[in-house]
Amino acid sequence: MIVTVFRTRMNPGAQNEYGPMAQRMSELARTIPGYISHKGFVADDGERVTIVEFESEAALQQWRIHPEHGKAKRRGIESFFSDYRYQICNVIRAHAWSRAAKSEAPG
């Protein structure tokens, strides 16, 4: 699995234009074969972090070169972000655990 960690800070007043474009990119990313998931977070200091998972580097490459995604990246640099950085990581090991919700027996 390949994980991209995308960190940004927004320019003041950019959110209204950025929101619809971000929604479109979310929809588009889901159409890429090998896409697994993505989720975004906003820290108390305003930094935004998006974590994106793809099955392989080839799948990530398809996302990277998608023409509409390319236009969105340029727009982000030109208009939306005061700064950004990303890291592309290979997952060496993964583990997951979840406690299933227990239903109460009637009683």
Protein Blocks (a to p, Z undefined) as FASTA:
>chain_A
ZZddddddddehklmmmmmmmmmmmmmmmmpghiabdcddddfkopacdddddfbfklmm
mmmmpmklmmmmmmmmmmmpmbdcddddddfbdcdddddddddddZZ
